Amino acid sequence: MAPISRNPFTAPGEQSRRPWRALAEVTGGALLMLLTQPILRGQGPSGGIQLLLGAVALALLAVRRRFPTTSLLGISAVVGLLPAAGLPAAITAYTTAKHLTAPRRRSAVLLASTVLATLSCAALAPGIGLGSHSFGLALGAVLAATTLVVPGLLGISGGQEDRLLQALRERAAAAEAARRLADSESRIHERSRIAAEMHDLIGHRLSLISLHTGGLEMALQKESPELRDEAALVRRTVSDAMRELREVLGVLGPLERDTGTDALTDTTGTRSDVEALAEESRSGGIPVDLTWDGPDLDDRAAQVRRAVHRVVRESLTNVHRYAAGARVTVVVTHTDDRVEVLVRNGLPPVAPEAETGLGSGRGHAGLRERVALLGGTLEAGPTPAGGFAVTARIPARPDPGASLAAAGTPPCESPSEPRSDHSPAGARGRAVNALSGLLGLMGVGVLMMCGLVLVTQAFPVPDPRNHEPPRIGMSRKMVEEAVYGDNTSVRAAATGREPAHPKSVTSCMYSTFQFEDSTPPAEGADRGGSAAAGAGEGPDHLRITRFCFRGDTLATIDRFTVPMVSRTPPWGTP
């Protein structure tokens, strides 16, 4: 696992992201802003202010994973001043809502960003050339809804889906681990049972050898002292072998011994033993049909007979538990090479209770372990008719090396891991995510354009021809309605290049609207303006009209031109 990084482009707890990814995101955000700006027809500030706001928006876009709340609130304020930053704001809102897991905090941040974007646009709309406060309020509400609320809701949905998938993966991994643990426990239990059987079988034979050797030692005590010493050596060796056998088998676990009909005897696994198991099931209400094909198993190895006994007994026990009353067929086929045991049951006359289920499967895992130790195979599963079948194929002469090969735990498949980013599936996933993100951005852009069109239609741009041209003596309110208020961008352009202010004026208003002069100029009107206008006419100059007031009354109207630094005109220029 890669070390956790704390760079500003990576979310807390995530792996480090390379700087080129952040650079690519910033470049993409800049392209989106450049594509959006012509569509918005220059709405918002121009010149250096626009570049500054764009740089702030791109910086917040780059660090949105590390500082999600700060990035979203900051870019929300920028959107209210620069509508072209709407698409980067949508990306930031989506990422923030996706990574914030606390519902209350997520809702509070999304609501605060919406309010901030709306209020900033409404409060500063006249100052940046967007229009009146009411127009800014409507525009800010549209921008907040389309670039913050909609992507934020999509981010919430995407985050919940990702967390749900992660929880399902963890749950599946836990279930797989529990299943493996249960299978391992079943194998260990079966090996412990086999160890007990080995103790019973081999210990009994060694006890007989030790007993006969002791008798031989006593018989040879007088006739042949030399042979008596050899017999004593054999007896001591057998005693040591029994002790070592107990110590070795004790490592496998407690030597649990079967009792009753399960006790290990010389007839275990023979035809009479299997018939006794079938009769026992019949007495319990299970109709059992037994078919034996081939000779008896009394001359086969004890572990083979024991495996046959265990397969039949475990299968019949499962029928009693999960298919009581179902007809059972037991077929034992004994050839020179192998012993095949088939136990199949049909549908029970009464369906089992719901809580009974299908069992844990641990018994089959133990049987499979026992048969595998002998070099055989065991298959268990439902039949097409709706019943269940268990088929065991056991070598008639087990290979001594088979048990050693099967003694190790069989390799288990590793749980499903997340797809690697370098795998074909990971590449396809990245391509699908990129395409989905592009389509989402296109949808947000269309929504934003539609919203701007609706707002523009609801608040049409005032046409000077629909108002009475400003004239000397008009009130300030009438002049503002005629020229759509003071334009701070035009005021900034005129600073240092405008004619001197007339004396006794208290304030001035700047605009680019040009009206036909229907009244004679007042004192100081067009002072030097005509000369300036004539000298500065051309596409690289901006014509400005300055309205100066004495108190609340229009006193002078000055017209002049200034060199244009940026060709981007303020919004509303005719």
C-alpha positions as CSV (number, residue, x, y, z in Angstrom):
1,M,0.0,0.0,0.0
2,A,1.3,3.4,-0.9
3,P,2.0,5.9,1.9
4,I,-0.7,8.4,2.8
5,S,0.1,11.8,1.4
6,R,-0.7,15.2,2.8
7,N,-0.3,17.3,-0.4
8,P,-3.0,19.9,-1.1
9,F,-4.3,17.9,-4.1
10,T,-5.2,14.7,-2.1
11,A,-8.1,14.0,0.2
12,P,-7.2,13.1,3.8
13,G,-6.6,9.3,4.1
14,E,-6.2,8.8,0.3
15,Q,-3.1,7.8,-1.6
16,S,-0.9,10.6,-3.0
17,R,-1.9,12.1,-6.3
18,R,0.7,13.2,-8.7
19,P,1.0,16.9,-9.4
20,W,0.4,16.4,-13.1
21,R,-3.2,15.3,-12.3
22,A,-3.9,18.5,-10.5
23,L,-2.3,20.4,-13.4
24,A,-4.6,18.6,-15.9
25,E,-7.6,19.4,-13.7
26,V,-6.7,23.1,-13.6
27,T,-6.1,23.1,-17.4
28,G,-9.5,21.5,-18.0
29,G,-11.1,24.0,-15.7
30,A,-9.5,26.9,-17.6
31,L,-10.7,25.5,-20.9
32,L,-14.2,25.3,-19.5
33,M,-14.2,28.9,-18.4
34,L,-12.8,30.0,-21.8
35,L,-15.6,28.1,-23.6
36,T,-18.2,29.4,-21.3
37,Q,-17.2,33.1,-21.4
38,P,-18.2,33.8,-25.1
39,I,-21.5,32.1,-24.5
40,L,-22.2,34.3,-21.5
41,R,-21.5,37.3,-23.8
42,G,-19.0,38.9,-21.4
43,Q,-21.3,38.9,-18.3
44,G,-19.4,39.9,-15.2
45,P,-16.3,41.9,-14.6
46,S,-13.6,42.5,-17.2
47,G,-9.9,42.9,-17.3
48,G,-7.7,42.2,-14.4
49,I,-10.6,41.5,-12.0
50,Q,-11.8,38.8,-14.2
51,L,-8.4,37.2,-14.5
52,L,-8.0,37.3,-10.7
53,L,-11.3,35.7,-10.0
54,G,-10.6,33.0,-12.6
55,A,-7.3,32.2,-11.0
56,V,-9.0,31.9,-7.6
57,A,-11.6,29.6,-9.0
58,L,-9.0,27.4,-10.6
59,A,-6.9,27.3,-7.4
60,L,-10.0,26.2,-5.4
61,L,-10.8,23.6,-8.0
62,A,-7.3,22.1,-7.6
63,V,-7.5,21.8,-3.7
64,R,-11.1,20.7,-3.5
65,R,-10.3,17.2,-2.3
66,R,-8.0,18.4,0.5
67,F,-10.2,21.3,1.6
68,P,-13.7,20.5,0.4
69,T,-15.7,22.9,2.6
70,T,-13.4,25.9,2.1
71,S,-13.2,25.2,-1.7
72,L,-16.9,25.1,-2.1
73,L,-17.7,28.2,-0.1
74,G,-14.9,30.1,-1.8
75,I,-15.9,29.2,-5.4
76,S,-19.5,29.9,-4.6
77,A,-18.6,33.5,-3.8
78,V,-16.6,33.6,-7.1
79,V,-19.5,32.3,-9.1
80,G,-21.7,35.2,-7.9
81,L,-19.1,37.6,-9.4
82,L,-17.9,35.6,-12.4
83,P,-20.7,33.4,-14.0
84,A,-18.0,31.9,-16.3
85,A,-16.7,29.9,-13.3
86,G,-20.0,28.0,-13.1
87,L,-18.6,24.7,-14.5
88,P,-15.6,24.5,-12.2
89,A,-17.9,25.3,-9.4
90,A,-20.1,22.4,-10.4
91,I,-17.1,20.0,-10.3
92,T,-16.2,21.3,-6.8
93,A,-19.8,21.0,-5.6
94,Y,-20.0,17.4,-6.8
95,T,-16.7,16.4,-5.3
96,T,-17.4,18.1,-2.0
97,A,-20.9,16.5,-1.6
98,K,-19.5,13.1,-2.6
99,H,-16.7,13.1,0.0
100,L,-18.6,14.6,3.0
101,T,-20.1,11.7,4.9
102,A,-21.9,13.6,7.7
103,P,-25.4,14.4,6.4
104,R,-25.9,17.5,8.6
105,R,-22.5,19.0,7.6
106,R,-23.0,18.2,4.0
107,S,-26.5,19.8,3.9
108,A,-25.2,22.9,5.8
109,V,-22.2,23.4,3.5
110,L,-24.4,23.0,0.4
111,L,-27.0,25.4,1.7
112,A,-24.4,28.0,2.8
113,S,-22.7,27.9,-0.6
114,T,-26.1,28.4,-2.3
115,V,-26.9,31.4,-0.2
116,L,-23.4,32.8,-0.6
117,A,-23.5,32.7,-4.4
118,T,-26.9,34.3,-4.5
119,L,-26.2,37.1,-2.1
120,S,-22.8,37.9,-3.6
121,C,-24.3,38.2,-7.0
122,A,-27.2,40.3,-5.8
123,A,-25.1,42.7,-3.7
124,L,-22.3,43.3,-6.2
125,A,-24.3,43.1,-9.5
126,P,-24.4,46.9,-10.1
127,G,-20.7,47.3,-9.2
128,I,-19.5,44.7,-11.7
129,G,-21.8,45.7,-14.5
130,L,-24.3,42.9,-14.2
131,G,-27.3,45.1,-13.6
132,S,-29.6,46.0,-10.8
133,H,-29.7,44.2,-7.4
134,S,-33.0,42.5,-8.4
135,F,-31.4,41.2,-11.6
136,G,-28.3,40.0,-9.6
137,L,-30.5,38.2,-7.1
138,A,-32.3,36.3,-9.9
139,L,-29.0,35.6,-11.7
140,G,-27.4,34.4,-8.5
141,A,-30.3,32.1,-7.7
142,V,-30.1,30.5,-11.2
143,L,-26.3,30.1,-11.0
144,A,-26.6,28.6,-7.5
145,A,-29.3,26.1,-8.5
146,T,-27.7,24.9,-11.7
147,T,-24.0,24.9,-10.7
148,L,-24.2,24.1,-7.0
149,V,-27.4,22.4,-6.0
150,V,-27.9,20.0,-8.9
151,P,-24.2,18.8,-8.9
152,G,-24.3,18.7,-5.1
153,L,-27.3,16.3,-5.1
154,L,-25.6,14.2,-7.8
155,G,-22.5,14.1,-5.6
156,I,-24.5,13.0,-2.6
157,S,-26.1,10.2,-4.6
158,G,-22.7,9.1,-6.0
159,G,-21.1,9.1,-2.6
160,Q,-23.8,7.0,-1.0
161,E,-23.5,4.5,-3.9
162,D,-19.8,4.3,-3.5
163,R,-20.1,3.8,0.3
164,L,-22.8,1.2,-0.2
165,L,-20.7,-0.8,-2.7
166,Q,-17.7,-0.6,-0.3
167,A,-19.8,-1.9,2.5
168,L,-21.1,-4.8,0.3
169,R,-17.6,-5.7,-0.7
170,E,-16.5,-5.7,3.0
171,R,-19.5,-7.8,3.9
172,A,-18.8,-10.3,1.1
173,A,-15.2,-10.5,2.2
174,A,-16.3,-11.2,5.8
175,A,-18.7,-13.8,4.7
176,E,-16.0,-15.5,2.6
177,A,-13.6,-15.4,5.5
178,A,-16.3,-17.0,7.8
179,R,-16.9,-19.7,5.2
180,R,-13.3,-20.5,5.0
181,L,-12.9,-20.6,8.7
182,A,-15.9,-23.0,9.0
183,D,-14.4,-25.2,6.3
184,S,-11.0,-25.2,8.1
185,E,-12.7,-26.0,11.4
186,S,-14.5,-28.9,9.7
187,R,-11.2,-30.3,8.3
188,I,-9.5,-29.9,11.6
189,H,-12.3,-31.7,13.3
190,E,-12.3,-34.5,10.8
191,R,-8.5,-34.9,11.1
192,S,-8.9,-35.1,14.9
193,R,-11.5,-37.8,14.4
194,I,-9.1,-39.7,12.0
195,A,-6.3,-39.4,14.6
196,A,-8.6,-41.1,17.1
197,E,-9.3,-43.9,14.7
198,M,-5.6,-44.3,14.0
199,H,-5.0,-44.5,17.7
200,D,-7.7,-47.2,18.1
201,L,-6.5,-49.2,15.1
202,I,-2.8,-49.0,15.4
203,G,-2.8,-48.9,19.2
204,H,-4.8,-52.2,19.3
205,R,-2.4,-53.9,16.9
206,L,0.6,-52.7,18.8
207,S,-1.0,-53.8,22.1
208,L,-1.4,-57.3,20.7
209,I,2.2,-57.4,19.5
210,S,3.4,-56.2,22.9
211,L,1.3,-58.9,24.6
212,H,2.5,-61.8,22.4
213,T,6.1,-60.6,22.7
214,G,5.8,-60.6,26.5
215,G,4.6,-64.2,26.4
216,L,7.3,-65.2,24.0
217,E,9.8,-63.5,26.4
218,M,8.6,-65.6,29.3
219,A,8.6,-68.8,27.2
220,L,12.2,-68.3,26.1
221,Q,13.5,-67.3,29.6
222,K,15.0,-70.8,30.2
223,E,15.2,-72.4,26.7
224,S,17.0,-69.6,24.9
225,P,18.3,-66.6,26.9
226,E,19.6,-65.0,23.7
227,L,16.3,-65.0,22.0
228,R,14.6,-63.9,25.2
229,D,16.7,-60.7,25.1
230,E,15.6,-60.1,21.5
231,A,12.0,-60.6,22.5
232,A,12.4,-58.1,25.4
233,L,13.9,-55.6,22.9
234,V,10.9,-56.0,20.6
235,R,8.5,-55.5,23.5
236,R,10.3,-52.4,24.7
237,T,10.3,-51.0,21.1
238,V,6.6,-51.6,20.8
239,S,5.9,-49.9,24.1
240,D,8.0,-46.9,22.9
241,A,6.1,-46.9,19.6
242,M,2.8,-46.8,21.4
243,R,4.0,-43.9,23.5
244,E,5.3,-41.9,20.5
245,L,2.0,-42.6,18.7
246,R,0.0,-41.1,21.5
247,E,2.3,-38.0,21.5
248,V,2.1,-37.5,17.7
249,L,-1.6,-38.0,17.5
250,G,-2.2,-35.7,20.5
251,V,-0.8,-32.8,18.4
252,L,-3.8,-33.1,16.1
253,G,-6.3,-32.4,18.9
254,P,-8.4,-34.3,21.5
255,L,-8.8,-37.9,20.6
256,E,-12.6,-38.0,20.5
257,R,-13.9,-41.5,20.2
258,D,-17.1,-42.6,18.7
259,T,-19.6,-44.6,20.8
260,G,-22.5,-46.8,20.1
261,T,-23.1,-47.7,16.5
262,D,-20.3,-45.4,15.5
263,A,-17.6,-47.3,17.4
264,L,-14.8,-48.5,15.3
265,T,-14.9,-52.3,14.9
266,D,-13.6,-54.9,12.5
267,T,-17.0,-54.8,10.7
268,T,-17.1,-51.0,10.3
269,G,-17.9,-50.1,6.6
270,T,-18.7,-53.7,5.6
271,R,-22.0,-54.7,4.0
272,S,-23.5,-55.7,7.4
273,D,-22.5,-52.3,8.9
274,V,-24.1,-50.4,6.0
275,E,-27.3,-52.5,6.2
276,A,-27.4,-51.7,10.0
277,L,-27.2,-48.0,9.2
278,A,-30.0,-48.3,6.6
279,E,-32.2,-50.3,9.1
280,E,-31.6,-47.7,11.8
281,S,-32.9,-45.0,9.4
282,R,-35.9,-47.0,8.4
283,S,-36.8,-47.3,12.1
284,G,-36.7,-43.5,12.2
285,G,-39.2,-43.1,9.4
286,I,-36.9,-42.8,6.4
287,P,-37.6,-45.3,3.6
288,V,-34.1,-46.5,2.5
289,D,-33.4,-48.7,-0.5
290,L,-29.9,-50.3,-0.3
291,T,-28.1,-51.7,-3.3
292,W,-24.7,-53.4,-2.9
293,D,-22.8,-54.3,-6.1
294,G,-19.6,-56.2,-5.7
295,P,-17.9,-58.2,-2.9
296,D,-17.9,-57.2,0.7
297,L,-15.3,-54.8,2.1
298,D,-14.0,-56.9,5.0
299,D,-10.7,-57.5,3.3
300,R,-10.1,-53.8,2.5
301,A,-8.1,-51.4,4.6
302,A,-9.7,-50.0,7.7
303,Q,-9.5,-46.4,6.5
304,V,-11.4,-47.3,3.4
305,R,-14.1,-49.1,5.3
306,R,-14.3,-46.2,7.8
307,A,-14.7,-43.7,4.9
308,V,-17.6,-45.7,3.5
309,H,-19.2,-45.8,6.9
310,R,-18.8,-42.1,7.4
311,V,-20.2,-41.2,4.0
312,V,-23.3,-43.3,4.5
313,R,-23.9,-42.2,8.0
314,E,-23.4,-38.5,7.4
315,S,-25.7,-38.6,4.3
316,L,-28.5,-40.4,6.2
317,T,-28.1,-38.0,9.1
318,N,-28.6,-35.0,6.7
319,V,-31.8,-36.6,5.3
320,H,-33.2,-36.9,8.8
321,R,-32.4,-33.2,9.5
322,Y,-33.4,-31.5,6.2
323,A,-35.6,-34.0,4.2
324,A,-37.4,-36.0,6.8
325,G,-39.6,-38.7,5.1
326,A,-37.9,-38.5,1.7
327,R,-37.1,-41.7,0.0
328,V,-33.4,-42.5,0.0
329,T,-31.4,-44.7,-2.3
330,V,-28.0,-46.0,-1.1
331,V,-25.8,-47.6,-3.8
332,V,-22.4,-49.1,-2.9
333,T,-20.3,-50.3,-5.9
334,H,-17.1,-52.2,-5.1
335,T,-14.6,-53.0,-7.8
336,D,-11.0,-54.0,-7.9
337,D,-9.9,-50.3,-8.3
338,R,-12.3,-48.3,-6.2
339,V,-15.4,-48.2,-4.0
340,E,-18.1,-45.8,-5.1
341,V,-20.9,-44.7,-2.6
342,L,-24.0,-42.9,-3.9
343,V,-26.6,-41.6,-1.4
344,R,-29.5,-39.8,-3.1
345,N,-32.8,-38.6,-1.7
346,G,-35.9,-37.2,-3.3
347,L,-38.3,-34.4,-2.3
348,P,-39.6,-34.8,1.3
349,P,-43.4,-35.1,1.6
350,V,-43.5,-32.1,3.9
351,A,-41.3,-29.0,3.1
352,P,-38.8,-28.3,5.9
353,E,-39.3,-25.3,8.1
354,A,-38.0,-22.0,6.9
355,E,-35.5,-21.6,9.8
356,T,-34.0,-25.0,9.1
357,G,-32.3,-23.8,5.9
358,L,-29.9,-26.0,4.0
359,G,-27.4,-26.7,6.7
360,S,-24.0,-25.2,7.3
361,G,-22.2,-27.6,4.9
362,R,-19.5,-28.4,7.5
363,G,-20.3,-32.1,7.4
364,H,-19.6,-32.3,3.7
365,A,-16.4,-30.4,4.2
366,G,-15.3,-33.1,6.7
367,L,-16.3,-35.9,4.4
368,R,-14.4,-34.3,1.5
369,E,-11.3,-34.0,3.7
370,R,-11.5,-37.7,4.8
371,V,-12.0,-38.9,1.2
372,A,-9.2,-36.6,-0.1
373,L,-6.8,-38.0,2.4
374,L,-7.3,-41.4,0.8
375,G,-6.8,-40.0,-2.8
376,G,-10.5,-40.0,-3.6
377,T,-13.2,-37.4,-4.5
378,L,-16.5,-36.4,-3.1
379,E,-19.3,-34.5,-4.8
380,A,-22.4,-33.2,-3.1
381,G,-25.2,-31.0,-4.5
382,P,-28.9,-30.8,-5.4
383,T,-30.4,-33.0,-8.2
384,P,-32.6,-31.8,-11.1
385,A,-35.6,-33.5,-9.5
386,G,-35.2,-31.3,-6.4
387,G,-33.5,-33.8,-4.1
388,F,-29.9,-34.1,-3.0
389,A,-27.1,-36.5,-3.9
390,V,-23.7,-37.3,-2.4
391,T,-21.2,-39.3,-4.5
392,A,-17.9,-40.5,-3.0
393,R,-15.3,-42.3,-5.1
394,I,-12.6,-44.0,-2.9
395,P,-9.6,-45.9,-4.1
396,A,-9.8,-49.6,-3.0
397,R,-6.1,-49.5,-2.3
398,P,-5.2,-46.0,-1.1
399,D,-1.9,-44.6,-2.2
400,P,0.3,-43.9,0.8
401,G,1.5,-40.6,-0.7
402,A,-2.0,-39.4,-1.4
403,S,-2.7,-38.7,2.2
404,L,0.6,-36.7,2.5
405,A,-0.3,-34.7,-0.6
406,A,-3.8,-34.0,0.7
407,A,-2.7,-33.3,4.2
408,G,-1.9,-29.6,3.5
409,T,-4.8,-27.2,3.5
410,P,-6.1,-26.8,-0.1
411,P,-5.4,-23.4,-1.6
412,C,-8.4,-21.1,-1.3
413,E,-9.3,-18.5,-3.8
414,S,-8.5,-15.0,-2.5
415,P,-11.5,-12.8,-1.9
416,S,-12.5,-10.4,-4.5
417,E,-10.1,-7.5,-4.6
418,P,-10.8,-4.0,-6.0
419,R,-9.8,-3.9,-9.7
420,S,-6.4,-2.5,-10.4
421,D,-6.1,0.8,-12.1
422,H,-3.7,-0.8,-14.6
423,S,-6.0,-3.7,-15.5
424,P,-8.3,-3.6,-18.6
425,A,-11.3,-3.5,-16.3
426,G,-9.8,-0.6,-14.4
427,A,-9.1,1.2,-17.7
428,R,-12.7,0.7,-18.8
429,G,-14.0,2.0,-15.5
430,R,-11.9,5.1,-15.8
431,A,-13.2,5.7,-19.4
432,V,-16.8,5.2,-18.3
433,N,-16.3,7.6,-15.4
434,A,-14.7,10.2,-17.7
435,L,-17.5,9.9,-20.2
436,S,-20.1,10.2,-17.4
437,G,-18.4,13.3,-16.0
438,L,-18.3,14.9,-19.5
439,L,-21.9,14.3,-20.1
440,G,-22.7,15.6,-16.6
441,L,-20.8,18.8,-17.3
442,M,-22.6,19.3,-20.6
443,G,-25.9,18.9,-18.8
444,V,-24.9,21.4,-16.2
445,G,-23.8,23.8,-18.9
446,V,-27.1,23.5,-20.8
447,L,-29.1,24.1,-17.5
448,M,-27.0,27.2,-16.8
449,M,-27.5,28.6,-20.3
450,C,-31.3,28.0,-20.1
451,G,-31.4,29.6,-16.7
452,L,-29.5,32.7,-17.9
453,V,-31.8,33.0,-20.9
454,L,-34.9,32.9,-18.7
455,V,-33.4,35.5,-16.3
456,T,-32.4,37.8,-19.2
457,Q,-35.9,37.5,-20.6
458,A,-37.4,38.4,-17.3
459,F,-35.0,41.3,-16.8
460,P,-34.5,42.7,-20.3
461,V,-31.6,45.1,-20.9
462,P,-32.8,48.6,-20.8
463,D,-32.7,50.4,-24.1
464,P,-31.9,54.1,-24.0
465,R,-34.5,54.7,-26.7
466,N,-37.3,53.5,-24.3
467,H,-36.4,56.3,-21.8
468,E,-36.4,60.0,-21.9
469,P,-32.8,61.2,-22.7
470,P,-31.1,62.7,-19.7
471,R,-31.2,66.5,-19.6
472,I,-30.0,69.2,-17.3
473,G,-32.3,69.5,-14.3
474,M,-33.4,65.8,-14.2
475,S,-33.4,64.1,-10.8
476,R,-30.8,61.4,-10.1
477,K,-33.4,58.6,-10.0
478,M,-34.6,59.5,-13.5
479,V,-31.0,59.5,-14.8
480,E,-30.3,56.1,-13.2
481,E,-33.3,54.6,-14.9
482,A,-32.3,56.0,-18.2
483,V,-28.6,54.9,-18.2
484,Y,-29.0,51.8,-16.0
485,G,-27.1,53.1,-13.0
486,D,-23.5,53.9,-12.5
487,N,-20.9,51.5,-14.2
488,T,-17.9,51.0,-12.0
489,S,-15.9,49.5,-14.8
490,V,-16.4,52.6,-16.9
491,R,-15.6,54.7,-13.9
492,A,-12.3,52.8,-13.5
493,A,-11.5,53.3,-17.2
494,A,-12.1,57.0,-16.9
495,T,-9.9,57.5,-13.9
496,G,-6.9,59.7,-14.7
497,R,-8.1,60.2,-18.3
498,E,-11.3,62.2,-17.9
499,P,-11.7,66.0,-18.0
500,A,-11.6,68.0,-14.8
501,H,-14.8,67.9,-12.7
502,P,-16.9,71.1,-12.8
503,K,-16.9,73.1,-9.7
504,S,-19.7,72.8,-7.2
505,V,-20.8,69.2,-8.3
506,T,-21.2,66.7,-5.5
507,S,-21.1,63.4,-7.4
508,C,-20.8,61.9,-10.9
509,M,-22.2,58.9,-12.7
510,Y,-20.4,57.1,-15.6
511,S,-22.0,55.3,-18.5
512,T,-21.4,54.2,-22.1
513,F,-24.9,54.9,-23.3
514,Q,-24.9,57.6,-26.0
515,F,-27.9,59.9,-26.3
516,E,-28.8,62.5,-28.8
517,D,-28.3,65.9,-27.1
518,S,-31.7,67.5,-27.3
519,T,-30.9,70.3,-24.8
520,P,-28.4,73.0,-24.8
521,P,-25.3,72.1,-22.8
522,A,-25.2,73.5,-19.3
523,E,-22.3,75.4,-17.8
524,G,-19.2,73.2,-18.3
525,A,-20.9,70.7,-20.5
526,D,-18.7,69.0,-23.1
527,R,-15.8,71.1,-21.9
528,G,-13.0,69.7,-23.8
529,G,-15.1,66.6,-24.6
530,S,-15.6,67.4,-28.2
531,A,-12.0,67.8,-28.9
532,A,-11.2,64.7,-27.0
533,A,-13.8,62.8,-28.8
534,G,-12.7,63.9,-32.1
535,A,-9.1,63.1,-31.4
536,G,-9.8,59.7,-29.9
537,E,-12.4,58.3,-32.3
538,G,-11.6,54.7,-33.3
539,P,-12.1,51.0,-32.4
540,D,-9.4,51.2,-29.7
541,H,-11.2,53.9,-27.7
542,L,-14.2,53.8,-25.4
543,R,-16.7,56.6,-25.5
544,I,-17.9,57.6,-22.0
545,T,-20.6,59.9,-20.9
546,R,-20.3,61.5,-17.5
547,F,-23.3,62.8,-15.6
548,C,-22.5,65.1,-12.7
549,F,-25.0,66.2,-10.1
550,R,-25.4,69.1,-7.6
551,G,-27.2,67.4,-4.8
552,D,-29.9,65.3,-6.5
553,T,-30.1,67.4,-9.7
554,L,-28.2,66.7,-12.9
555,A,-25.9,69.7,-13.5
556,T,-23.5,68.7,-16.4
557,I,-23.2,66.1,-19.1
558,D,-19.6,65.4,-20.4
559,R,-18.7,63.2,-23.3
560,F,-15.1,62.0,-23.9
561,T,-13.1,59.0,-25.0
562,V,-10.4,57.0,-23.4
563,P,-8.0,54.3,-24.8
564,M,-9.3,50.7,-24.3
565,V,-7.1,48.3,-22.4
566,S,-9.4,45.3,-23.0
567,R,-11.6,44.8,-26.0
568,T,-14.2,43.1,-23.7
569,P,-17.0,45.6,-23.2
570,P,-19.1,45.7,-20.1
571,W,-22.3,43.8,-20.3
572,G,-25.1,46.0,-21.6
573,T,-23.0,48.1,-24.0
574,P,-25.2,48.8,-27.0
